């Protein structure tokens, strides 16, 4: 899949260079080709990651989610600071799980929360936990962003399924499929609830 992409990108650049006087419209077309090549490359990378996750065995150790989530948030510190996003993080449990895979889960969920609150003047992201009726740990990641229509919630964790257009919010539509796969490998579940323009909350039960 990468070979034809390289051909499309390479030959479009050659074609652009051979046109002595290109119009603004022509340049816009070349820009769209280049952007599409980059987007397809990202989709291939994410699809490979999804495929590898399916075959990867988990290595469980004691994981302090307080430390793990703090480290993940630190990765996004420049964007959080520049946008003055309010981060509210409660006490999280210590669980038995694969630290590397769980880090991917929270990187994706927190990244999504940051992305989908980008159009909010005052963005708020909450991360916390509680015990459900079966005394299982439930961790939630909540934001006050764009949200989505619950009528399409069944598509949320599918590969290449997106509830927002690329022009609204960038993405490949594989991140949440990876998250679901990791949580299921841990014997857990993930669900979500949302309202359009009123945020979304993801619940992970382990």
KERO-136638 format. One record per atom (N, C-alpha, C): atom name; x, y, z; residue number from 1. Coordinates in nm, 3 decimals. Layout:
# KERO-136638
<'CA',<X,Y,Z>,NUM>
...
END
This chain:
# KERO-136638
<'N',<0.082,-0.121,0.000>,1>
<'CA',<0.000,0.000,0.000>,1>
<'C',<0.085,0.126,0.000>,1>
<'N',<0.205,0.115,0.057>,2>
<'CA',<0.292,0.234,0.061>,2>
<'C',<0.352,0.266,-0.077>,2>
<'N',<0.380,0.161,-0.157>,3>
<'CA',<0.444,0.183,-0.287>,3>
<'C',<0.362,0.272,-0.380>,3>
<'N',<0.233,0.242,-0.402>,4>
<'CA',<0.155,0.333,-0.488>,4>
<'C',<0.141,0.473,-0.430>,4>
<'N',<0.140,0.483,-0.297>,5>
<'CA',<0.134,0.615,-0.235>,5>
<'C',<0.258,0.697,-0.269>,5>
<'N',<0.375,0.631,-0.262>,6>
<'CA',<0.500,0.701,-0.297>,6>
<'C',<0.497,0.744,-0.443>,6>
<'N',<0.439,0.660,-0.532>,7>
<'CA',<0.429,0.697,-0.673>,7>
<'C',<0.338,0.818,-0.693>,7>
<'N',<0.224,0.816,-0.625>,8>
<'CA',<0.131,0.929,-0.637>,8>
<'C',<0.199,1.058,-0.590>,8>
<'N',<0.266,1.050,-0.475>,9>
<'CA',<0.331,1.169,-0.419>,9>
<'C',<0.446,1.215,-0.509>,9>
<'N',<0.529,1.119,-0.550>,10>
<'CA',<0.647,1.153,-0.631>,10>
<'C',<0.611,1.210,-0.767>,10>
<'N',<0.519,1.144,-0.838>,11>
<'CA',<0.484,1.191,-0.972>,11>
<'C',<0.403,1.320,-0.969>,11>
<'N',<0.326,1.342,-0.865>,12>
<'CA',<0.253,1.469,-0.856>,12>
<'C',<0.351,1.585,-0.836>,12>
<'N',<0.459,1.561,-0.760>,13>
<'CA',<0.561,1.665,-0.741>,13>
<'C',<0.635,1.692,-0.872>,13>
<'N',<0.666,1.583,-0.947>,14>
<'CA',<0.732,1.600,-1.077>,14>
<'C',<0.641,1.679,-1.171>,14>
<'N',<0.514,1.642,-1.173>,15>
<'CA',<0.417,1.711,-1.259>,15>
<'C',<0.407,1.859,-1.224>,15>
<'N',<0.406,1.887,-1.094>,16>
<'CA',<0.398,2.026,-1.050>,16>
<'C',<0.520,2.105,-1.095>,16>
<'N',<0.639,2.042,-1.089>,17>
<'CA',<0.763,2.110,-1.129>,17>
<'C',<0.769,2.133,-1.280>,17>
<'N',<0.700,2.047,-1.358>,18>
<'CA',<0.706,2.063,-1.505>,18>
<'C',<0.610,2.170,-1.556>,18>
<'N',<0.517,2.211,-1.471>,19>
<'CA',<0.424,2.317,-1.511>,19>
<'C',<0.491,2.452,-1.482>,19>
<'N',<0.519,2.525,-1.588>,20>
<'CA',<0.594,2.650,-1.573>,20>
<'C',<0.515,2.756,-1.497>,20>
<'N',<0.388,2.771,-1.531>,21>
<'CA',<0.306,2.872,-1.464>,21>
<'C',<0.177,2.805,-1.417>,21>
<'N',<0.174,2.769,-1.290>,22>
<'CA',<0.054,2.704,-1.236>,22>
<'C',<-0.035,2.807,-1.167>,22>
<'N',<-0.163,2.790,-1.184>,23>
<'CA',<-0.260,2.883,-1.123>,23>
<'C',<-0.279,2.848,-0.976>,23>
<'N',<-0.346,2.938,-0.905>,24>
<'CA',<-0.378,2.912,-0.764>,24>
<'C',<-0.462,2.786,-0.750>,24>
<'N',<-0.554,2.767,-0.846>,25>
<'CA',<-0.642,2.651,-0.841>,25>
<'C',<-0.562,2.521,-0.861>,25>
<'N',<-0.466,2.524,-0.953>,26>
<'CA',<-0.381,2.406,-0.976>,26>
<'C',<-0.298,2.375,-0.852>,26>
<'N',<-0.242,2.478,-0.793>,27>
<'CA',<-0.164,2.457,-0.670>,27>
<'C',<-0.251,2.400,-0.558>,27>
<'N',<-0.377,2.441,-0.555>,28>
<'CA',<-0.469,2.389,-0.454>,28>
<'C',<-0.494,2.240,-0.476>,28>
<'N',<-0.504,2.201,-0.603>,29>
<'CA',<-0.523,2.058,-0.635>,29>
<'C',<-0.402,1.975,-0.591>,29>
<'N',<-0.283,2.027,-0.619>,30>
<'CA',<-0.160,1.956,-0.579>,30>
<'C',<-0.151,1.946,-0.426>,30>
<'N',<-0.193,2.053,-0.359>,31>
<'CA',<-0.192,2.052,-0.213>,31>
<'C',<-0.287,1.946,-0.159>,31>
<'N',<-0.405,1.930,-0.223>,32>
<'CA',<-0.501,1.829,-0.181>,32>
<'C',<-0.445,1.688,-0.201>,32>
<'N',<-0.373,1.667,-0.312>,33>
<'CA',<-0.311,1.537,-0.337>,33>
<'C',<-0.209,1.506,-0.228>,33>
<'N',<-0.125,1.605,-0.195>,34>
<'CA',<-0.023,1.587,-0.093>,34>
<'C',<-0.084,1.558,0.044>,34>
<'N',<-0.188,1.634,0.080>,35>
<'CA',<-0.256,1.613,0.208>,35>
<'C',<-0.318,1.474,0.216>,35>
<'N',<-0.377,1.429,0.104>,36>
<'CA',<-0.440,1.297,0.101>,36>
<'C',<-0.338,1.185,0.115>,36>
<'N',<-0.220,1.204,0.055>,37>
<'CA',<-0.113,1.105,0.068>,37>
<'C',<-0.068,1.094,0.213>,37>
<'N',<-0.052,1.210,0.279>,38>
<'CA',<-0.011,1.210,0.421>,38>
<'C',<-0.117,1.142,0.507>,38>
<'N',<-0.246,1.172,0.481>,39>
<'CA',<-0.355,1.113,0.558>,39>
<'C',<-0.360,0.961,0.537>,39>
<'N',<-0.341,0.916,0.413>,40>
<'CA',<-0.343,0.773,0.386>,40>
<'C',<-0.226,0.703,0.455>,40>
<'N',<-0.110,0.769,0.459>,41>
<'CA',<0.006,0.715,0.528>,41>
<'C',<-0.022,0.694,0.676>,41>
<'N',<-0.091,0.791,0.737>,42>
<'CA',<-0.128,0.780,0.878>,42>
<'C',<-0.225,0.664,0.900>,42>
<'N',<-0.319,0.648,0.808>,43>
<'CA',<-0.416,0.541,0.820>,43>
<'C',<-0.347,0.404,0.812>,43>
<'N',<-0.249,0.392,0.723>,44>
<'CA',<-0.173,0.266,0.711>,44>
<'C',<-0.098,0.238,0.840>,44>
<'N',<-0.034,0.342,0.896>,45>
<'CA',<0.040,0.325,1.022>,45>
<'C',<-0.053,0.279,1.133>,45>
<'N',<-0.170,0.342,1.143>,46>
<'CA',<-0.264,0.308,1.249>,46>
<'C',<-0.324,0.169,1.229>,46>
<'N',<-0.346,0.131,1.102>,47>
<'CA',<-0.399,-0.002,1.073>,47>
<'C',<-0.297,-0.110,1.110>,47>
<'N',<-0.170,-0.083,1.083>,48>
<'CA',<-0.063,-0.176,1.122>,48>
<'C',<-0.058,-0.190,1.274>,48>
<'N',<-0.072,-0.077,1.343>,49>
<'CA',<-0.071,-0.080,1.490>,49>
<'C',<-0.188,-0.163,1.542>,49>
<'N',<-0.305,-0.146,1.480>,50>
<'CA',<-0.424,-0.221,1.519>,50>
<'C',<-0.402,-0.371,1.499>,50>
<'N',<-0.343,-0.406,1.384>,51>
<'CA',<-0.316,-0.547,1.353>,51>
<'C',<-0.217,-0.608,1.451>,51>
<'N',<-0.112,-0.533,1.483>,52>
<'CA',<-0.010,-0.584,1.576>,52>
<'C',<-0.066,-0.601,1.716>,52>
<'N',<-0.154,-0.508,1.756>,53>
<'CA',<-0.215,-0.518,1.889>,53>
<'C',<-0.295,-0.647,1.904>,53>
<'N',<-0.358,-0.690,1.794>,54>
<'CA',<-0.438,-0.811,1.798>,54>
<'C',<-0.355,-0.935,1.827>,54>
<'N',<-0.227,-0.930,1.789>,55>
<'CA',<-0.140,-1.046,1.810>,55>
<'C',<-0.053,-1.032,1.934>,55>
<'N',<-0.048,-0.913,1.991>,56>
<'CA',<0.041,-0.887,2.103>,56>
<'C',<-0.012,-0.947,2.233>,56>
<'N',<0.072,-1.022,2.304>,57>
<'CA',<0.032,-1.074,2.435>,57>
<'C',<0.059,-0.966,2.539>,57>
<'N',<-0.023,-0.963,2.643>,58>
<'CA',<-0.007,-0.859,2.744>,58>
<'C',<0.083,-0.908,2.858>,58>
<'N',<0.163,-0.816,2.909>,59>
<'CA',<0.254,-0.845,3.019>,59>
<'C',<0.205,-0.768,3.142>,59>
<'N',<0.133,-0.835,3.230>,60>
<'CA',<0.070,-0.766,3.343>,60>
<'C',<0.167,-0.745,3.459>,60>
<'N',<0.162,-0.623,3.512>,61>
<'CA',<0.235,-0.587,3.633>,61>
<'C',<0.144,-0.495,3.714>,61>
<'N',<0.188,-0.455,3.832>,62>
<'CA',<0.112,-0.358,3.910>,62>
<'C',<0.131,-0.220,3.849>,62>
<'N',<0.021,-0.155,3.812>,63>
<'CA',<0.027,-0.025,3.745>,63>
<'C',<-0.047,0.079,3.829>,63>
<'N',<0.024,0.183,3.869>,64>
<'CA',<-0.038,0.295,3.940>,64>
<'C',<-0.089,0.394,3.835>,64>
<'N',<-0.220,0.397,3.816>,65>
<'CA',<-0.277,0.485,3.713>,65>
<'C',<-0.258,0.633,3.744>,65>
<'N',<-0.237,0.667,3.870>,66>
<'CA',<-0.209,0.807,3.905>,66>
<'C',<-0.081,0.854,3.838>,66>
<'N',<0.023,0.769,3.844>,67>
<'CA',<0.151,0.803,3.783>,67>
<'C',<0.141,0.796,3.632>,67>
<'N',<0.076,0.692,3.580>,68>
<'CA',<0.065,0.674,3.435>,68>
<'C',<-0.008,0.791,3.371>,68>
<'N',<-0.122,0.830,3.426>,69>
<'CA',<-0.201,0.939,3.368>,69>
<'C',<-0.127,1.072,3.380>,69>
<'N',<-0.057,1.093,3.492>,70>
<'CA',<0.021,1.216,3.508>,70>
<'C',<0.128,1.227,3.400>,70>
<'N',<0.195,1.115,3.370>,71>
<'CA',<0.298,1.114,3.266>,71>
<'C',<0.238,1.141,3.128>,71>
<'N',<0.119,1.086,3.103>,72>
<'CA',<0.053,1.110,2.974>,72>
<'C',<0.015,1.258,2.961>,72>
<'N',<-0.041,1.315,3.066>,73>
<'CA',<-0.081,1.456,3.064>,73>
<'C',<0.041,1.545,3.038>,73>
<'N',<0.155,1.508,3.095>,74>
<'CA',<0.278,1.586,3.074>,74>
<'C',<0.317,1.592,2.927>,74>
<'N',<0.283,1.488,2.851>,75>
<'CA',<0.314,1.487,2.708>,75>
<'C',<0.239,1.598,2.634>,75>
<'N',<0.121,1.630,2.684>,76>
<'CA',<0.037,1.731,2.618>,76>
<'C',<0.045,1.868,2.686>,76>
<'N',<0.142,1.886,2.776>,77>
<'CA',<0.153,2.009,2.854>,77>
<'C',<0.157,2.136,2.769>,77>
<'N',<0.234,2.140,2.658>,78>
<'CA',<0.237,2.264,2.578>,78>
<'C',<0.099,2.305,2.527>,78>
<'N',<0.022,2.207,2.476>,79>
<'CA',<-0.111,2.240,2.423>,79>
<'C',<-0.208,2.274,2.536>,79>
<'N',<-0.199,2.203,2.646>,80>
<'CA',<-0.287,2.230,2.761>,80>
<'C',<-0.262,2.371,2.814>,80>
<'N',<-0.134,2.408,2.824>,81>
<'CA',<-0.097,2.539,2.876>,81>
<'C',<-0.136,2.651,2.780>,81>
<'N',<-0.108,2.632,2.651>,82>
<'CA',<-0.134,2.738,2.553>,82>
<'C',<-0.284,2.765,2.538>,82>
<'N',<-0.366,2.662,2.555>,83>
<'CA',<-0.511,2.679,2.543>,83>
<'C',<-0.579,2.700,2.678>,83>
<'N',<-0.500,2.693,2.785>,84>
<'CA',<-0.552,2.709,2.922>,84>
<'C',<-0.665,2.609,2.949>,84>
<'N',<-0.641,2.483,2.912>,85>
<'CA',<-0.739,2.378,2.938>,85>
<'C',<-0.739,2.345,3.086>,85>
<'N',<-0.858,2.337,3.144>,86>
<'CA',<-0.870,2.301,3.285>,86>
<'C',<-0.871,2.149,3.298>,86>
<'N',<-0.766,2.094,3.362>,87>
<'CA',<-0.755,1.950,3.384>,87>
<'C',<-0.792,1.919,3.528>,87>
<'N',<-0.892,1.835,3.547>,88>
<'CA',<-0.934,1.793,3.681>,88>
<'C',<-0.911,1.642,3.693>,88>
<'N',<-0.811,1.605,3.773>,89>
<'CA',<-0.776,1.464,3.785>,89>
<'C',<-0.796,1.419,3.930>,89>
<'N',<-0.883,1.321,3.947>,90>
<'CA',<-0.910,1.266,4.080>,90>
<'C',<-0.817,1.150,4.111>,90>
<'N',<-0.839,1.086,4.223>,91>
<'CA',<-0.757,0.972,4.263>,91>
<'C',<-0.793,0.852,4.177>,91>
<'N',<-0.691,0.785,4.125>,92>
<'CA',<-0.709,0.670,4.038>,92>
<'C',<-0.657,0.544,4.107>,92>
<'N',<-0.705,0.428,4.067>,93>
<'CA',<-0.664,0.305,4.135>,93>
<'C',<-0.529,0.251,4.086>,93>
<'N',<-0.474,0.162,4.165>,94>
<'CA',<-0.359,0.082,4.124>,94>
<'C',<-0.416,-0.051,4.075>,94>
<'N',<-0.382,-0.089,3.953>,95>
<'CA',<-0.443,-0.208,3.894>,95>
<'C',<-0.336,-0.303,3.843>,95>
<'N',<-0.379,-0.421,3.803>,96>
<'CA',<-0.290,-0.520,3.743>,96>
<'C',<-0.312,-0.517,3.593>,96>
<'N',<-0.212,-0.472,3.518>,97>
<'CA',<-0.229,-0.460,3.374>,97>
<'C',<-0.098,-0.437,3.302>,97>
<'N',<-0.107,-0.422,3.170>,98>
<'CA',<0.010,-0.398,3.086>,98>
<'C',<0.032,-0.246,3.078>,98>
<'N',<0.138,-0.199,3.140>,99>
<'CA',<0.163,-0.055,3.151>,99>
<'C',<0.172,0.013,3.014>,99>
<'N',<0.244,-0.047,2.920>,100>
<'CA',<0.262,0.013,2.788>,100>
<'C',<0.131,0.025,2.712>,100>
<'N',<0.049,-0.081,2.718>,101>
<'CA',<-0.078,-0.079,2.647>,101>
<'C',<-0.177,0.017,2.713>,101>
<'N',<-0.179,0.020,2.845>,102>
<'CA',<-0.268,0.113,2.915>,102>
<'C',<-0.228,0.258,2.890>,102>
<'N',<-0.098,0.282,2.873>,103>
<'CA',<-0.054,0.417,2.838>,103>
<'C',<-0.111,0.459,2.703>,103>
<'N',<-0.114,0.365,2.607>,104>
<'CA',<-0.173,0.394,2.476>,104>
<'C',<-0.320,0.431,2.490>,104>
<'N',<-0.391,0.363,2.580>,105>
<'CA',<-0.533,0.391,2.602>,105>
<'C',<-0.553,0.536,2.647>,105>
<'N',<-0.476,0.577,2.748>,106>
<'CA',<-0.497,0.713,2.802>,106>
<'C',<-0.438,0.820,2.710>,106>
<'N',<-0.335,0.787,2.635>,107>
<'CA',<-0.285,0.881,2.534>,107>
<'C',<-0.394,0.911,2.433>,107>
<'N',<-0.465,0.806,2.391>,108>
<'CA',<-0.569,0.825,2.291>,108>
<'C',<-0.688,0.902,2.348>,108>
<'N',<-0.735,0.863,2.465>,109>
<'CA',<-0.853,0.927,2.522>,109>
<'C',<-0.828,1.073,2.559>,109>
<'N',<-0.711,1.101,2.615>,110>
<'CA',<-0.679,1.239,2.652>,110>
<'C',<-0.653,1.324,2.528>,110>
<'N',<-0.586,1.265,2.429>,111>
<'CA',<-0.564,1.335,2.303>,111>
<'C',<-0.696,1.370,2.237>,111>
<'N',<-0.791,1.276,2.238>,112>
<'CA',<-0.924,1.302,2.181>,112>
<'C',<-0.996,1.413,2.257>,112>
<'N',<-0.986,1.409,2.389>,113>
<'CA',<-1.052,1.512,2.470>,113>
<'C',<-0.996,1.650,2.438>,113>
<'N',<-0.865,1.657,2.420>,114>
<'CA',<-0.801,1.785,2.384>,114>
<'C',<-0.847,1.830,2.246>,114>
<'N',<-0.850,1.734,2.152>,115>
<'CA',<-0.888,1.767,2.014>,115>
<'C',<-1.033,1.814,2.005>,115>
<'N',<-1.124,1.741,2.069>,116>
<'CA',<-1.265,1.770,2.052>,116>
<'C',<-1.315,1.885,2.140>,116>
<'N',<-1.226,1.940,2.223>,117>
<'CA',<-1.261,2.064,2.296>,117>
<'C',<-1.195,2.187,2.232>,117>
<'N',<-1.132,2.168,2.117>,118>
<'CA',<-1.054,2.276,2.055>,118>
<'C',<-1.139,2.397,2.017>,118>
<'N',<-1.269,2.377,1.998>,119>
<'CA',<-1.356,2.488,1.960>,119>
<'C',<-1.429,2.549,2.079>,119>
<'N',<-1.397,2.501,2.198>,120>
<'CA',<-1.458,2.554,2.319>,120>
<'C',<-1.370,2.665,2.377>,120>
<'N',<-1.433,2.774,2.416>,121>
<'CA',<-1.358,2.885,2.476>,121>
<'C',<-1.298,2.842,2.611>,121>
<'N',<-1.376,2.767,2.689>,122>
<'CA',<-1.329,2.716,2.818>,122>
<'C',<-1.338,2.564,2.817>,122>
<'N',<-1.226,2.501,2.788>,123>
<'CA',<-1.222,2.355,2.780>,123>
<'C',<-1.196,2.295,2.918>,123>
<'N',<-1.273,2.191,2.950>,124>
<'CA',<-1.257,2.121,3.078>,124>
<'C',<-1.247,1.972,3.050>,124>
<'N',<-1.144,1.910,3.107>,125>
<'CA',<-1.125,1.765,3.093>,125>
<'C',<-1.115,1.706,3.234>,125>
<'N',<-1.199,1.608,3.263>,126>
<'CA',<-1.200,1.544,3.394>,126>
<'C',<-1.160,1.397,3.381>,126>
<'N',<-1.076,1.352,3.473>,127>
<'CA',<-1.036,1.211,3.478>,127>
<'C',<-1.052,1.164,3.622>,127>
<'N',<-1.124,1.057,3.642>,128>
<'CA',<-1.146,1.008,3.777>,128>
<'C',<-1.185,0.862,3.777>,128>
<'N',<-1.225,0.812,3.893>,129>
<'CA',<-1.263,0.671,3.903>,129>
<'C',<-1.362,0.650,4.017>,129>
<'N',<-1.429,0.536,4.013>,130>
<'CA',<-1.520,0.495,4.120>,130>
<'C',<-1.537,0.344,4.110>,130>
<'N',<-1.596,0.285,4.213>,131>
<'CA',<-1.627,0.142,4.212>,131>
<'C',<-1.770,0.123,4.163>,131>
<'N',<-1.790,0.030,4.068>,132>
<'CA',<-1.927,0.005,4.022>,132>
<'C',<-1.998,-0.088,4.121>,132>
<'N',<-2.119,-0.130,4.086>,133>
<'CA',<-2.198,-0.213,4.178>,133>
<'C',<-2.134,-0.347,4.206>,133>
<'N',<-2.046,-0.394,4.116>,134>
<'CA',<-1.974,-0.521,4.137>,134>
<'C',<-1.837,-0.498,4.200>,134>
<'N',<-1.814,-0.375,4.246>,135>
<'CA',<-1.687,-0.338,4.308>,135>
<'C',<-1.569,-0.345,4.211>,135>
<'N',<-1.598,-0.329,4.083>,136>
<'CA',<-1.492,-0.322,3.983>,136>
<'C',<-1.451,-0.176,3.965>,136>
<'N',<-1.323,-0.156,3.932>,137>
<'CA',<-1.274,-0.020,3.908>,137>
<'C',<-1.328,0.034,3.776>,137>
<'N',<-1.392,0.150,3.782>,138>
<'CA',<-1.436,0.219,3.662>,138>
<'C',<-1.364,0.353,3.654>,138>
<'N',<-1.290,0.372,3.545>,139>
<'CA',<-1.217,0.497,3.523>,139>
<'C',<-1.289,0.574,3.413>,139>
<'N',<-1.304,0.704,3.430>,140>
<'CA',<-1.372,0.782,3.327>,140>
<'C',<-1.285,0.898,3.280>,140>
<'N',<-1.301,0.932,3.153>,141>
<'CA',<-1.238,1.050,3.092>,141>
<'C',<-1.351,1.132,3.031>,141>
<'N',<-1.371,1.252,3.084>,142>
<'CA',<-1.485,1.334,3.044>,142>
<'C',<-1.437,1.468,2.990>,142>
<'N',<-1.505,1.518,2.886>,143>
<'CA',<-1.474,1.651,2.834>,143>
<'C',<-1.603,1.726,2.803>,143>
<'N',<-1.591,1.856,2.780>,144>
<'CA',<-1.707,1.938,2.747>,144>
<'C',<-1.702,1.985,2.602>,144>
<'N',<-1.649,1.897,2.515>,145>
<'CA',<-1.626,1.933,2.376>,145>
<'C',<-1.744,1.910,2.282>,145>
<'N',<-1.710,1.872,2.159>,146>
<'CA',<-1.808,1.864,2.051>,146>
<'C',<-1.913,1.756,2.073>,146>
<'N',<-1.876,1.648,2.142>,147>
<'CA',<-1.969,1.539,2.164>,147>
<'C',<-2.006,1.468,2.035>,147>
<'N',<-2.105,1.377,2.045>,148>
<'CA',<-2.152,1.306,1.925>,148>
<'C',<-2.295,1.258,1.950>,148>
<'N',<-2.361,1.220,1.842>,149>
<'CA',<-2.498,1.172,1.849>,149>
<'C',<-2.498,1.026,1.894>,149>
<'N',<-2.563,0.997,2.007>,150>
<'CA',<-2.564,0.861,2.061>,150>
<'C',<-2.632,0.760,1.966>,150>
<'N',<-2.706,0.809,1.869>,151>
<'CA',<-2.767,0.719,1.771>,151>
<'C',<-2.662,0.645,1.690>,151>
<'N',<-2.541,0.702,1.684>,152>
<'CA',<-2.432,0.640,1.608>,152>
<'C',<-2.325,0.582,1.699>,152>
<'N',<-2.356,0.565,1.827>,153>
<'CA',<-2.257,0.517,1.923>,153>
<'C',<-2.202,0.379,1.889>,153>
<'N',<-2.281,0.297,1.819>,154>
<'CA',<-2.237,0.162,1.783>,154>
<'C',<-2.118,0.164,1.688>,154>
<'N',<-2.098,0.276,1.618>,155>
<'CA',<-1.987,0.288,1.524>,155>
<'C',<-1.859,0.340,1.590>,155>
<'N',<-1.871,0.385,1.713>,156>
<'CA',<-1.764,0.460,1.778>,156>
<'C',<-1.632,0.385,1.784>,156>
<'N',<-1.637,0.254,1.812>,157>
<'CA',<-1.515,0.178,1.831>,157>
<'C',<-1.478,0.092,1.710>,157>
<'N',<-1.539,0.118,1.596>,158>
<'CA',<-1.509,0.043,1.475>,158>
<'C',<-1.390,0.102,1.400>,158>
<'N',<-1.322,0.018,1.323>,159>
<'CA',<-1.208,0.063,1.243>,159>
<'C',<-1.257,0.153,1.129>,159>
<'N',<-1.193,0.269,1.115>,160>
<'CA',<-1.225,0.368,1.012>,160>
<'C',<-1.365,0.429,1.027>,160>
<'N',<-1.425,0.411,1.145>,161>
<'CA',<-1.555,0.474,1.169>,161>
<'C',<-1.533,0.608,1.238>,161>
<'N',<-1.582,0.715,1.177>,162>
<'CA',<-1.567,0.848,1.234>,162>
<'C',<-1.703,0.916,1.243>,162>
<'N',<-1.728,0.986,1.354>,163>
<'CA',<-1.855,1.055,1.373>,163>
<'C',<-1.844,1.205,1.343>,163>
<'N',<-1.724,1.248,1.301>,164>
<'CA',<-1.702,1.387,1.260>,164>
<'C',<-1.625,1.386,1.129>,164>
<'N',<-1.647,1.486,1.047>,165>
<'CA',<-1.576,1.493,0.920>,165>
<'C',<-1.431,1.534,0.942>,165>
<'N',<-1.348,1.504,0.841>,166>
<'CA',<-1.206,1.538,0.847>,166>
<'C',<-1.185,1.688,0.856>,166>
<'N',<-1.275,1.764,0.794>,167>
<'CA',<-1.262,1.911,0.797>,167>
<'C',<-1.292,1.967,0.936>,167>
<'N',<-1.376,1.896,1.012>,168>
<'CA',<-1.408,1.940,1.148>,168>
<'C',<-1.295,1.906,1.245>,168>
<'N',<-1.257,1.778,1.246>,169>
<'CA',<-1.152,1.729,1.334>,169>
<'C',<-1.072,1.621,1.261>,169>
<'N',<-0.939,1.638,1.260>,170>
<'CA',<-0.854,1.541,1.192>,170>
<'C',<-0.853,1.408,1.267>,170>
<'N',<-0.825,1.301,1.193>,171>
<'CA',<-0.815,1.169,1.255>,171>
<'C',<-0.824,1.059,1.152>,171>
<'N',<-0.786,0.938,1.193>,172>
<'CA',<-0.789,0.825,1.100>,172>
<'C',<-0.903,0.727,1.130>,172>
<'N',<-0.964,0.738,1.247>,173>
<'CA',<-1.075,0.650,1.279>,173>
<'C',<-1.034,0.513,1.329>,173>
<'N',<-0.911,0.502,1.383>,174>
<'CA',<-0.864,0.373,1.435>,174>
<'C',<-0.830,0.381,1.583>,174>
<'N',<-0.808,0.500,1.635>,175>
<'CA',<-0.764,0.516,1.773>,175>
<'C',<-0.853,0.448,1.874>,175>
<'N',<-0.985,0.470,1.866>,176>
<'CA',<-1.076,0.411,1.963>,176>
<'C',<-1.091,0.260,1.943>,176>
<'N',<-1.070,0.213,1.820>,177>
<'CA',<-1.070,0.068,1.796>,177>
<'C',<-0.951,0.005,1.868>,177>
<'N',<-0.837,0.072,1.866>,178>
<'CA',<-0.721,0.025,1.941>,178>
<'C',<-0.748,0.023,2.091>,178>
<'N',<-0.812,0.130,2.140>,179>
<'CA',<-0.845,0.139,2.282>,179>
<'C',<-0.933,0.022,2.324>,179>
<'N',<-1.038,-0.004,2.247>,180>
<'CA',<-1.131,-0.114,2.279>,180>
<'C',<-1.057,-0.247,2.280>,180>
<'N',<-0.970,-0.266,2.182>,181>
<'CA',<-0.896,-0.392,2.172>,181>
<'C',<-0.808,-0.414,2.296>,181>
<'N',<-0.742,-0.308,2.341>,182>
<'CA',<-0.654,-0.317,2.459>,182>
<'C',<-0.736,-0.347,2.584>,182>
<'N',<-0.847,-0.276,2.601>,183>
<'CA',<-0.931,-0.297,2.720>,183>
<'C',<-0.986,-0.439,2.723>,183>
<'N',<-1.029,-0.490,2.608>,184>
<'CA',<-1.081,-0.626,2.601>,184>
<'C',<-0.971,-0.728,2.633>,184>
<'N',<-0.848,-0.698,2.594>,185>
<'CA',<-0.736,-0.788,2.627>,185>
<'C',<-0.716,-0.796,2.778>,185>
<'N',<-0.755,-0.690,2.848>,186>
<'CA',<-0.744,-0.687,2.994>,186>
<'C',<-0.869,-0.744,3.061>,186>
<'N',<-0.962,-0.795,2.982>,187>
<'CA',<-1.085,-0.849,3.038>,187>
<'C',<-1.183,-0.744,3.082>,187>
<'N',<-1.166,-0.623,3.032>,188>
<'CA',<-1.252,-0.512,3.072>,188>
<'C',<-1.348,-0.469,2.963>,188>
<'N',<-1.419,-0.361,2.989>,189>
<'CA',<-1.514,-0.306,2.892>,189>
<'C',<-1.494,-0.155,2.882>,189>
<'N',<-1.534,-0.099,2.769>,190>
<'CA',<-1.532,0.046,2.751>,190>
<'C',<-1.663,0.089,2.686>,190>
<'N',<-1.723,0.191,2.742>,191>
<'CA',<-1.848,0.246,2.688>,191>
<'C',<-1.836,0.398,2.686>,191>
<'N',<-1.932,0.463,2.622>,192>
<'CA',<-1.929,0.610,2.616>,192>
<'C',<-2.071,0.664,2.617>,192>
<'N',<-2.084,0.786,2.667>,193>
<'CA',<-2.211,0.857,2.656>,193>
<'C',<-2.180,1.001,2.618>,193>
<'N',<-2.272,1.062,2.546>,194>
<'CA',<-2.243,1.196,2.494>,194>
<'C',<-2.370,1.268,2.451>,194>
<'N',<-2.357,1.398,2.434>,195>
<'CA',<-2.458,1.481,2.370>,195>
<'C',<-2.386,1.572,2.272>,195>
<'N',<-2.449,1.598,2.160>,196>
<'CA',<-2.389,1.687,2.061>,196>
<'C',<-2.363,1.823,2.122>,196>
<'N',<-2.240,1.870,2.107>,197>
<'CA',<-2.194,2.000,2.156>,197>
<'C',<-2.199,2.011,2.309>,197>
<'N',<-2.207,1.896,2.376>,198>
<'CA',<-2.211,1.899,2.522>,198>
<'C',<-2.117,1.794,2.582>,198>
<'N',<-2.011,1.763,2.507>,199>
<'CA',<-1.907,1.676,2.560>,199>
<'C',<-1.934,1.527,2.550>,199>
<'N',<-1.834,1.451,2.591>,200>
<'CA',<-1.842,1.304,2.589>,200>
<'C',<-1.770,1.250,2.712>,200>
<'N',<-1.816,1.134,2.759>,201>
<'CA',<-1.750,1.066,2.870>,201>
<'C',<-1.727,0.921,2.831>,201>
<'N',<-1.603,0.876,2.850>,202>
<'CA',<-1.567,0.737,2.825>,202>
<'C',<-1.546,0.666,2.959>,202>
<'N',<-1.607,0.549,2.970>,203>
<'CA',<-1.600,0.471,3.094>,203>
<'C',<-1.524,0.341,3.068>,203>
<'N',<-1.419,0.318,3.144>,204>
<'CA',<-1.342,0.194,3.133>,204>
<'C',<-1.360,0.116,3.263>,204>
<'N',<-1.409,-0.006,3.252>,205>
<'CA',<-1.425,-0.091,3.369>,205>
<'C',<-1.325,-0.205,3.362>,205>
<'N',<-1.246,-0.219,3.467>,206>
<'CA',<-1.142,-0.323,3.473>,206>
<'C',<-1.164,-0.409,3.598>,206>
END
